[in-house]
Amino acid sequence: MGRYFARRAVHSIFILIGVSLVTFLLVHMTGDPVTLFLPLDASPEAVRAMRTALGFDRPLYQQYASFLQGAVSGDFGTSLRHREGALDLVLGRLPATMQLTFVAMGVAVVVAVPLGVVAATHKDSAASLAASLLGLLGQSMPTFWLGIMMILLFSVSLRWLPASGRGSLVHLIMPALAIGTYSMAMVMRLMRSTMIEVLSLDFVRTARAKGLSEQVVVYKHGLRNALIPVVTVVGLQFGTLLGGAVITETVFAWPGLGRFLIQGLNNRDMPVVQAAVFVMALMIVSVNLLTDMVYSYLDPTVRFS
């Protein structure tokens, strides 16, 4: 297993290089950032001088080679807008995004797993129908639309919750629910279908034939096996939550990495965009690797060759 994870770590390096290359090319396709820092009537000589000062007069392959050389040592360049280290600016906003993402994922899992189990063990009940309807609605509502509706209802109309910003835990409620609703609905539906399938297997019938209580059969024998595919989906949903944070943080003015990335794109701040995307990609790759480790723990029969 150690060799497997070592190989995955090596593959992750190539994935990060590929992500950085694609990001580098796409950011340069958005236009020349020099035009944002000079007046409209700037002379061609002034434009050329600034391009030379920023290093944009060199061929793209040379610029990318310089970027990679600096990235290896943790230097992603200096922000064109803030005149500070791009990586330091990104890491400074990372805790806010991590707080939002983990709270959203925690709420999604804590709500989805029990609902999925109840819906599976009471297939023809009102609870199962309500859970299925909740799953359908949760996966149908766009994150940005849900966030706007929550602001209109709980902030504008009822005045229960703040509409934007980051401060106390109260500020976290609406953004976490908005970003976690889709994942909650997906995990709940998967938990229900997987649990129904597991409870119909032979080993569950054998456990019941031995006289074990229904709670022991469901939660000790059924739930652990049903969680195996759910763990995989939860790991994949981490990337979805990070992507959703870009929109959600903008809607709720949450001072995190996603909102900072949007600002960097609007400002054509290439070092900031490259550093932000690299950090997000690194987190997603790390979580996927951790998911494989948890998967092998839940299912001892899995062996990585």
N, C-alpha and C positions, 0 to 999 in steps of 0.2 A: 504494500500500500504506500510505503514511503517513496518508492520509485515512481509510482503513479502521480502522487502529488508534486514530486519534483519535476516531472515532465509537464504537469499542468502549469506549474509556476513558470517554466521556460516558455510554454505556449502563450502565457499571459503577457510576457514581455513583447512578443511579436504582435499580439493584439493591441497593446498600448501604442506600439510604434505605428501600426496601421491607422488607429484612431487619430493619432497626432498628425499623420500625413494628410488624411482626409480633411481634418479640421483646418489645417494650414492652407490647403488649396481652396477650400470653400470660403474661408475668411478673406483670402486675397481676391476672390471673385466678387466680393461685395463692393469693391471700389477702392479708390485711393484715399487713405485716411488723411493725407496731407491737406486735402481740400477742406477738411473740417476745422483745421487749425489756422488757416490763413484767410484773410478777407477775400471777398469775391473779386476785388480789383488787384489782387496780388500779381506782381510781375512774374513772367516765366523764370527769371533768374532766382527769385525768392522761392518759387516752388521747387526748382532743381536743388537749391541749397538745402532746403529742409529735407527733401528726399534723401540727399546724400548724408545729412546728419543722422537721419533715422535708419539708414542702411537699406532703404527701399530701392535704391538705384542698382543694386546687384541682381544677378539672375536668381530666379526662384530656388533653384537647387542649392545655390550657395547660402541663401537665407535660411532654407530648411536645415542644411548641414550645421549652420551656426546655432540654430534653435535646438537641434538634438544635442549638440555638444554642451550647451548650457543646461539643458533639461536633465542630463545625466548627473550633473552636480547640484541639481535643485534650483538652477537659475533660469527662470522663464522670461527674463527680460524685465524692463521697466514699463509700467503703465504709461501709455501716451497721454492719458487724461489726468491721472493723479500724481504722476511723477514719483511713484513708489514702486517697490518690487511687486511684480504681478502675483507671484506665489504668496507673498505675505498678505496681500489684500484678499486673495481668495481664501486662504486659511483663516483669516480673521472673520469671515462670514460663514465659514463651514459649520461652526457649532449651532447656529440658528437653523440651518437646513437639516442637520442631523437630528436635532431635537424634534423638529416637525415631522421628519420621516419616521423616526422610531416610535413616536407617540401614535402617529397614524397607523403604522403597521401593528403596534401593540393593540390598539383599539379594534382594528380589523380582525385580528386573530382571536382576541378574547371574546368578541361578539360572534364571530362566524363559526368557530368550532362547536360551541354548545348548541347554537341554532341548527347547524348541520346534523349533529347527533340526534337532537330532538325530532327534526324533520324526518330522519331516517328510521327512527324507532317508532314513530307514529305516522306512518305513511299516508293514511287516509283521514287524518285529523285536520282540524282548522289550523293548528300550529304549522303543519307541513305546508298547507296552502298559503298561509301568511308568509312563511319563510321563502317559498318559491316566488311569490309576488315581490317580496323585498329584494330577492336576488335579481329578478328581471328589471325592476326599477333602478337598482343600484348600478347595473351595467348599461343602462340606457341613457342616463343623465350625464352630459359632459361636465367635467370638473369645473370649468370656468362658469358655466351656467348655474350649477348648484351653488357655487360660492357667491355669485351675485344675488341669487334668490335668498340665501341665508342672510346676507347683509341687509337686504330690503326688509326681511321679516323680523330678524332678531335685533338688528341695530337701528334701522330707520323707524319701523312701526312699533315694536315692543320696547325698544331701548334696553334690552337685557344684556347685550354683549357689545364690546367695542368693535368697530368696523375695521380697524386697521392697526398696525403697529405690533411691537413685541414688548411685553413687560411682564405682567403676572401670568399665571396659568389661565386666567380668563381669556386673555388674548389668543391662547392656543386652541381653544375649543373649536371654533368655526373652521379655521384652516385645516386642522387635523381631521375633522369630520368630512370636509369637502374633498380632501385628497385621499382619504382612506375608504370612502364609500364604495368606489369601484372594486378595490381589492377585497373588501369585506364581502361584497356580493359574489365575487368569483370564488373566493375560498369557501364560502358557505355552500354554494351550489356543488362544488367539487367534493366537499366533505360529505354532503348528503348522498350523492351518487356513489361515492367510494364506500361509505359506511353500509349502504344497502347491499352493495356487492359483497363486501366482506362478511356481513351477517348471514349470507346465504351459502357460505362455504362449508366444507365438510368438518373442518376442525371446530367451527363454532357449534355445529349440531352435536358434535362429540362432547364438547364442554357442557352443553345443556343436558345431554343424556347422562352425564356423570352427576347431575343434580346441583350444579353450581347455580348460584343466584343470577338473576338477569343482569343485575348491576355488574357483577364480576365478569360475566360473559361479554357485556357491551364495552365496559371501560378498560378491563385488563387484557382481554383477548382481541376484541374487535377494534378498539380505538387505536391501539399502537400500530396495527397493520394498516388501518385506514389513513393514518397520518403520513405514511411514506410518500405517496404522490402529493399530498398537501404541502409537505416540507419543500419539495421541489418547486411547486408553484409559488410558495411564499418567498423563496429565494429569488425567483424570477421577477416577482412583483416588486422587489426592492428597486430594481431599475425603473419599473413603471412609476413608482412613487417619486423617484428622483426626477424623472421627466415631467411628472405632473406638478412637482414643486416649482418648476420654472413658471408655469401659468398661475398656480395658486398663490405663490409669493407675490406675483405682480398684482393679482386681484386684491389681496389683503394687505398690500404694502409691507410684507414681511421681510425684514432686512437680512435675507439669506443669500445663499450662493446662486440660486435660480434667478432671483430678481437682479442680482449683480451681473449675471451673465447676459440678461436681456439689455441692461444698460450698456454693457461692453459692446454688444452687437450694434446697438444704435449709435454708439460713439466710434465704431470701427476701431476699438481698442484691441488690437490683435494679440498682444501679450496676455491681457486679461482673459480673453476668450479661450486662447490655447491652454492657459493654466487651469481655467475652470473646467473645461471639457476633460482635460487629462485627469484631474482630481476625481471627477465624477466617474470616469471610466475605470480608474483604479479601484474605487469603492465597489463598483458593480462586479468587477472581476474577483475581488477579494471575497465578496459575499457569495458568489457562485462557488468558489472553492470551499468556503465554509459549509455551504449547503451540501456538497458532496460528502464532507466529513460527517455531518449529522445524519445523512442518508445511510451511510455505512453503519452508524451506531443503531439506528432504528431497525435496520434489516441486517442481521448478522450473516445471512446467507449470501449477501452481496460481496463479491471479491473483485477488486480492481486489478486487472492484468496489465 
